[in-house]
Amino acid sequence: MNIYVANIPFKMKDEELLSLFSEFGEVISSKIIMDKFTQRSRGFGFVEMPDDVAQSAIDGLNGREVMGLELRVNEARPKTEGTGGGGGYRDNNRGGNGGGYKKREY
């Protein structure tokens, strides 16, 4: 099961997240998501565990205070299609071009 972990303290390292979830059983993988520009933690991550221990880890860690922050832990939802869209672009006083995809009607 893939587990979403939010409100991770910025100073927490991948190894510490792994250790935290290892209290509940085997951890297949764990990763704190980093900002690609600043290389700093974005405050959330993912942990993958076998289904038989994942729910006990979710129940045991959701709401637990770690390094002064209360973790939010739940089953990760699949990434949805069509989310996002680019930001606008501004050139002097011409206004911005809207980001994203707009279906053209013919």
Order of alpha helices (4+ residues) and beta strands (2+ residues): beta-alpha-beta-beta-alpha-beta-beta-beta
